[in-house]
Amino acid sequence: MKKCLKCENLINEASTYCNNCEKQLTTMQNSDLKNKAEENPFAMGLPDWDVVPPETIVVRRKRKR
């Protein structure tokens, strides 16, 4: 069983038509799915822009009285 991308209806694996939303299913190839994952910056972990080098981190400490 697979789900319709539009209405989340369960459909037979061999079928390409959804009776609930009455539309043809658009199936994506495996290579297209891999390319989509590479385009998404959060797919493989955190994006590069929030990586901070350790020398830029400043730790403030309270003064002892």
Backbone as XML, in Angstrom:
<?xml version="1.0"?>
<chain id="A" units="angstrom">
  <residue number="1" name="MET">
    <atom name="N" x="0.842" y="-1.190" z="0.000"/>
    <atom name="CA" x="0.000" y="0.000" z="0.000"/>
    <atom name="C" x="0.882" y="1.248" z="0.000"/>
  </residue>
  <residue number="2" name="LYS">
    <atom name="N" x="0.403" y="2.277" z="-0.680"/>
    <atom name="CA" x="1.090" y="3.565" z="-0.669"/>
    <atom name="C" x="0.073" y="4.665" z="-0.433"/>
  </residue>
  <residue number="3" name="LYS">
    <atom name="N" x="0.564" y="5.857" z="-0.090"/>
    <atom name="CA" x="-0.321" y="6.981" z="0.209"/>
    <atom name="C" x="-0.334" y="7.974" z="-0.938"/>
  </residue>
  <residue number="4" name="CYS">
    <atom name="N" x="-1.489" y="8.570" z="-1.160"/>
    <atom name="CA" x="-1.605" y="9.665" z="-2.117"/>
    <atom name="C" x="-0.901" y="10.877" z="-1.519"/>
  </residue>
  <residue number="5" name="LEU">
    <atom name="N" x="-0.127" y="11.591" z="-2.334"/>
    <atom name="CA" x="0.618" y="12.743" z="-1.833"/>
    <atom name="C" x="-0.288" y="13.915" z="-1.485"/>
  </residue>
  <residue number="6" name="LYS">
    <atom name="N" x="-1.473" y="13.968" z="-2.083"/>
    <atom name="CA" x="-2.360" y="15.113" z="-1.868"/>
    <atom name="C" x="-3.321" y="14.903" z="-0.714"/>
  </residue>
  <residue number="7" name="CYS">
    <atom name="N" x="-3.940" y="13.716" z="-0.641"/>
    <atom name="CA" x="-4.991" y="13.521" z="0.365"/>
    <atom name="C" x="-4.645" y="12.465" z="1.414"/>
  </residue>
  <residue number="8" name="GLU">
    <atom name="N" x="-3.437" y="11.865" z="1.350"/>
    <atom name="CA" x="-2.987" y="10.854" z="2.321"/>
    <atom name="C" x="-3.857" y="9.594" z="2.315"/>
  </residue>
  <residue number="9" name="ASN">
    <atom name="N" x="-4.585" y="9.355" z="1.236"/>
    <atom name="CA" x="-5.434" y="8.177" z="1.126"/>
    <atom name="C" x="-4.575" y="6.964" z="0.772"/>
  </residue>
  <residue number="10" name="LEU">
    <atom name="N" x="-4.860" y="5.801" z="1.381"/>
    <atom name="CA" x="-4.116" y="4.582" z="1.071"/>
    <atom name="C" x="-4.582" y="4.013" z="-0.265"/>
  </residue>
  <residue number="11" name="ILE">
    <atom name="N" x="-3.617" y="3.669" z="-1.118"/>
    <atom name="CA" x="-3.907" y="3.206" z="-2.473"/>
    <atom name="C" x="-3.112" y="1.932" z="-2.720"/>
  </residue>
  <residue number="12" name="ASN">
    <atom name="N" x="-3.638" y="1.072" z="-3.569"/>
    <atom name="CA" x="-2.937" y="-0.147" z="-3.959"/>
    <atom name="C" x="-1.605" y="0.208" z="-4.613"/>
  </residue>
  <residue number="13" name="GLU">
    <atom name="N" x="-0.601" y="-0.640" z="-4.410"/>
    <atom name="CA" x="0.752" y="-0.368" z="-4.923"/>
    <atom name="C" x="0.782" y="-0.260" z="-6.447"/>
  </residue>
  <residue number="14" name="ALA">
    <atom name="N" x="-0.026" y="-1.046" z="-7.147"/>
    <atom name="CA" x="-0.012" y="-1.055" z="-8.611"/>
    <atom name="C" x="-0.839" y="0.086" z="-9.209"/>
  </residue>
  <residue number="15" name="SER">
    <atom name="N" x="-1.703" y="0.718" z="-8.420"/>
    <atom name="CA" x="-2.600" y="1.747" z="-8.936"/>
    <atom name="C" x="-1.876" y="3.080" z="-9.122"/>
  </residue>
  <residue number="16" name="THR">
    <atom name="N" x="-2.322" y="3.850" z="-10.133"/>
    <atom name="CA" x="-1.775" y="5.191" z="-10.355"/>
    <atom name="C" x="-2.877" y="6.247" z="-10.294"/>
  </residue>
  <residue number="17" name="TYR">
    <atom name="N" x="-4.032" y="5.883" z="-9.734"/>
    <atom name="CA" x="-5.171" y="6.799" z="-9.681"/>
    <atom name="C" x="-5.745" y="6.795" z="-8.270"/>
  </residue>
  <residue number="18" name="CYS">
    <atom name="N" x="-6.006" y="7.988" z="-7.734"/>
    <atom name="CA" x="-6.587" y="8.113" z="-6.398"/>
    <atom name="C" x="-8.087" y="8.365" z="-6.537"/>
  </residue>
  <residue number="19" name="ASN">
    <atom name="N" x="-8.898" y="7.503" z="-5.941"/>
    <atom name="CA" x="-10.350" y="7.668" z="-6.014"/>
    <atom name="C" x="-10.846" y="8.785" z="-5.105"/>
  </residue>
  <residue number="20" name="ASN">
    <atom name="N" x="-10.122" y="9.080" z="-4.053"/>
    <atom name="CA" x="-10.553" y="10.095" z="-3.102"/>
    <atom name="C" x="-10.457" y="11.499" z="-3.700"/>
  </residue>
  <residue number="21" name="CYS">
    <atom name="N" x="-9.299" y="11.855" z="-4.243"/>
    <atom name="CA" x="-9.165" y="13.197" z="-4.835"/>
    <atom name="C" x="-9.351" y="13.163" z="-6.354"/>
  </residue>
  <residue number="22" name="GLU">
    <atom name="N" x="-9.595" y="11.976" z="-6.905"/>
    <atom name="CA" x="-9.906" y="11.780" z="-8.327"/>
    <atom name="C" x="-8.853" y="12.373" z="-9.254"/>
  </residue>
  <residue number="23" name="LYS">
    <atom name="N" x="-7.592" y="12.080" z="-8.949"/>
    <atom name="CA" x="-6.494" y="12.565" z="-9.789"/>
    <atom name="C" x="-5.466" y="11.466" z="-9.984"/>
  </residue>
  <residue number="24" name="GLN">
    <atom name="N" x="-4.719" y="11.592" z="-11.075"/>
    <atom name="CA" x="-3.626" y="10.665" z="-11.333"/>
    <atom name="C" x="-2.501" y="10.952" z="-10.344"/>
  </residue>
  <residue number="25" name="LEU">
    <atom name="N" x="-1.856" y="9.887" z="-9.897"/>
    <atom name="CA" x="-0.740" y="10.055" z="-8.974"/>
    <atom name="C" x="0.524" y="10.395" z="-9.752"/>
  </residue>
  <residue number="26" name="THR">
    <atom name="N" x="1.283" y="11.303" z="-9.217"/>
    <atom name="CA" x="2.581" y="11.612" z="-9.804"/>
    <atom name="C" x="3.624" y="10.899" z="-8.962"/>
  </residue>
  <residue number="27" name="THR">
    <atom name="N" x="4.273" y="9.929" z="-9.554"/>
    <atom name="CA" x="5.274" y="9.162" z="-8.824"/>
    <atom name="C" x="6.648" y="9.725" z="-9.133"/>
  </residue>
  <residue number="28" name="MET">
    <atom name="N" x="7.453" y="9.874" z="-8.100"/>
    <atom name="CA" x="8.804" y="10.393" z="-8.264"/>
    <atom name="C" x="9.771" y="9.220" z="-8.349"/>
  </residue>
  <residue number="29" name="GLN">
    <atom name="N" x="10.767" y="9.347" z="-9.196"/>
    <atom name="CA" x="11.801" y="8.323" z="-9.299"/>
    <atom name="C" x="12.715" y="8.392" z="-8.077"/>
  </residue>
  <residue number="30" name="ASN">
    <atom name="N" x="13.421" y="7.304" z="-7.795"/>
    <atom name="CA" x="14.321" y="7.271" z="-6.643"/>
    <atom name="C" x="15.433" y="8.309" z="-6.762"/>
  </residue>
  <residue number="31" name="SER">
    <atom name="N" x="15.927" y="8.540" z="-7.969"/>
    <atom name="CA" x="16.991" y="9.526" z="-8.153"/>
    <atom name="C" x="16.476" y="10.934" z="-7.859"/>
  </residue>
  <residue number="32" name="ASP">
    <atom name="N" x="15.213" y="11.217" z="-8.186"/>
    <atom name="CA" x="14.629" y="12.523" z="-7.881"/>
    <atom name="C" x="14.505" y="12.725" z="-6.378"/>
  </residue>
  <residue number="33" name="LEU">
    <atom name="N" x="14.150" y="11.662" z="-5.651"/>
    <atom name="CA" x="14.036" y="11.771" z="-4.200"/>
    <atom name="C" x="15.392" y="12.042" z="-3.566"/>
  </residue>
  <residue number="34" name="LYS">
    <atom name="N" x="16.443" y="11.412" z="-4.085"/>
    <atom name="CA" x="17.784" y="11.646" z="-3.550"/>
    <atom name="C" x="18.216" y="13.078" z="-3.818"/>
  </residue>
  <residue number="35" name="ASN">
    <atom name="N" x="17.898" y="13.611" z="-5.003"/>
    <atom name="CA" x="18.261" y="14.990" z="-5.322"/>
    <atom name="C" x="17.518" y="15.968" z="-4.424"/>
  </residue>
  <residue number="36" name="LYS">
    <atom name="N" x="16.259" y="15.688" z="-4.108"/>
    <atom name="CA" x="15.488" y="16.552" z="-3.210"/>
    <atom name="C" x="16.139" y="16.596" z="-1.828"/>
  </residue>
  <residue number="37" name="ALA">
    <atom name="N" x="16.627" y="15.441" z="-1.359"/>
    <atom name="CA" x="17.262" y="15.380" z="-0.045"/>
    <atom name="C" x="18.559" y="16.179" z="-0.030"/>
  </residue>
  <residue number="38" name="GLU">
    <atom name="N" x="19.295" y="16.179" z="-1.137"/>
    <atom name="CA" x="20.544" y="16.934" z="-1.190"/>
    <atom name="C" x="20.288" y="18.434" z="-1.247"/>
  </residue>
  <residue number="39" name="GLU">
    <atom name="N" x="19.171" y="18.861" z="-1.824"/>
    <atom name="CA" x="18.853" y="20.285" z="-1.904"/>
    <atom name="C" x="18.444" y="20.850" z="-0.552"/>
  </residue>
  <residue number="40" name="ASN">
    <atom name="N" x="17.851" y="20.034" z="0.300"/>
    <atom name="CA" x="17.376" y="20.487" z="1.602"/>
    <atom name="C" x="18.551" y="20.567" z="2.569"/>
  </residue>
  <residue number="41" name="PRO">
    <atom name="N" x="18.844" y="21.757" z="3.136"/>
    <atom name="CA" x="20.005" y="21.878" z="4.028"/>
    <atom name="C" x="19.842" y="21.108" z="5.330"/>
  </residue>
  <residue number="42" name="PHE">
    <atom name="N" x="18.612" y="20.823" z="5.758"/>
    <atom name="CA" x="18.393" y="20.123" z="7.014"/>
    <atom name="C" x="18.343" y="18.607" z="6.840"/>
  </residue>
  <residue number="43" name="ALA">
    <atom name="N" x="18.412" y="18.111" z="5.605"/>
    <atom name="CA" x="18.293" y="16.677" z="5.375"/>
    <atom name="C" x="19.512" y="15.913" z="5.886"/>
  </residue>
  <residue number="44" name="MET">
    <atom name="N" x="20.682" y="16.480" z="5.752"/>
    <atom name="CA" x="21.907" y="15.787" z="6.146"/>
    <atom name="C" x="22.479" y="16.352" z="7.445"/>
  </residue>
  <residue number="45" name="GLY">
    <atom name="N" x="21.672" y="16.950" z="8.279"/>
    <atom name="CA" x="22.157" y="17.550" z="9.522"/>
    <atom name="C" x="21.974" y="19.052" z="9.484"/>
  </residue>
  <residue number="46" name="LEU">
    <atom name="N" x="22.733" y="19.741" z="10.289"/>
    <atom name="CA" x="22.599" y="21.192" z="10.364"/>
    <atom name="C" x="23.284" y="21.864" z="9.180"/>
  </residue>
  <residue number="47" name="PRO">
    <atom name="N" x="22.759" y="22.999" z="8.728"/>
    <atom name="CA" x="23.413" y="23.715" z="7.629"/>
    <atom name="C" x="24.741" y="24.327" z="8.085"/>
  </residue>
  <residue number="48" name="ASP">
    <atom name="N" x="25.554" y="24.742" z="7.112"/>
    <atom name="CA" x="26.901" y="25.243" z="7.409"/>
    <atom name="C" x="26.909" y="26.594" z="8.100"/>
  </residue>
  <residue number="49" name="TRP">
    <atom name="N" x="25.860" y="27.408" z="7.927"/>
    <atom name="CA" x="25.919" y="28.775" z="8.431"/>
    <atom name="C" x="25.855" y="28.888" z="9.939"/>
  </residue>
  <residue number="50" name="ASP">
    <atom name="N" x="25.508" y="27.825" z="10.664"/>
    <atom name="CA" x="25.484" y="27.959" z="12.112"/>
    <atom name="C" x="26.680" y="27.277" z="12.778"/>
  </residue>
  <residue number="51" name="VAL">
    <atom name="N" x="27.691" y="26.920" z="11.995"/>
    <atom name="CA" x="28.913" y="26.364" z="12.561"/>
    <atom name="C" x="29.819" y="27.530" z="12.938"/>
  </residue>
  <residue number="52" name="VAL">
    <atom name="N" x="30.183" y="27.609" z="14.213"/>
    <atom name="CA" x="30.975" y="28.732" z="14.722"/>
    <atom name="C" x="32.349" y="28.206" z="15.114"/>
  </residue>
  <residue number="53" name="PRO">
    <atom name="N" x="33.427" y="28.848" z="14.637"/>
    <atom name="CA" x="34.754" y="28.411" z="15.073"/>
    <atom name="C" x="34.936" y="28.652" z="16.570"/>
  </residue>
  <residue number="54" name="PRO">
    <atom name="N" x="35.662" y="27.788" z="17.275"/>
    <atom name="CA" x="35.746" y="27.891" z="18.740"/>
    <atom name="C" x="36.412" y="29.166" z="19.240"/>
  </residue>
  <residue number="55" name="GLU">
    <atom name="N" x="37.271" y="29.800" z="18.450"/>
    <atom name="CA" x="37.946" y="31.015" z="18.934"/>
    <atom name="C" x="37.015" y="32.225" z="18.983"/>
  </residue>
  <residue number="56" name="THR">
    <atom name="N" x="35.853" y="32.154" z="18.334"/>
    <atom name="CA" x="34.926" y="33.290" z="18.367"/>
    <atom name="C" x="33.993" y="33.247" z="19.567"/>
  </residue>
  <residue number="57" name="ILE">
    <atom name="N" x="33.998" y="32.146" z="20.311"/>
    <atom name="CA" x="33.112" y="32.025" z="21.466"/>
    <atom name="C" x="33.763" y="32.695" z="22.669"/>
  </residue>
  <residue number="58" name="VAL">
    <atom name="N" x="33.052" y="33.629" z="23.280"/>
    <atom name="CA" x="33.558" y="34.349" z="24.446"/>
    <atom name="C" x="32.737" y="33.920" z="25.650"/>
  </residue>
  <residue number="59" name="VAL">
    <atom name="N" x="33.436" y="33.476" z="26.678"/>
    <atom name="CA" x="32.760" y="33.040" z="27.895"/>
    <atom name="C" x="32.893" y="34.140" z="28.929"/>
  </residue>
  <residue number="60" name="ARG">
    <atom name="N" x="31.775" y="34.618" z="29.438"/>
    <atom name="CA" x="31.796" y="35.651" z="30.477"/>
    <atom name="C" x="31.649" y="34.995" z="31.835"/>
  </residue>
  <residue number="61" name="ARG">
    <atom name="N" x="32.509" y="35.423" z="32.755"/>
    <atom name="CA" x="32.469" y="34.862" z="34.103"/>
    <atom name="C" x="32.132" y="35.955" z="35.099"/>
  </residue>
  <residue number="62" name="LYS">
    <atom name="N" x="31.454" y="35.585" z="36.162"/>
    <atom name="CA" x="31.119" y="36.545" z="37.213"/>
    <atom name="C" x="32.361" y="36.861" z="38.034"/>
  </residue>
  <residue number="63" name="ARG">
    <atom name="N" x="32.442" y="38.117" z="38.491"/>
    <atom name="CA" x="33.551" y="38.500" z="39.365"/>
    <atom name="C" x="33.340" y="37.942" z="40.759"/>
  </residue>
  <residue number="64" name="LYS">
    <atom name="N" x="34.426" y="37.493" z="41.335"/>
    <atom name="CA" x="34.359" y="37.041" z="42.725"/>
    <atom name="C" x="34.527" y="38.250" z="43.623"/>
  </residue>
  <residue number="65" name="ARG">
    <atom name="N" x="33.676" y="38.413" z="44.637"/>
    <atom name="CA" x="33.766" y="39.564" z="45.539"/>
    <atom name="C" x="34.386" y="39.183" z="46.838"/>
  </residue>
</chain>
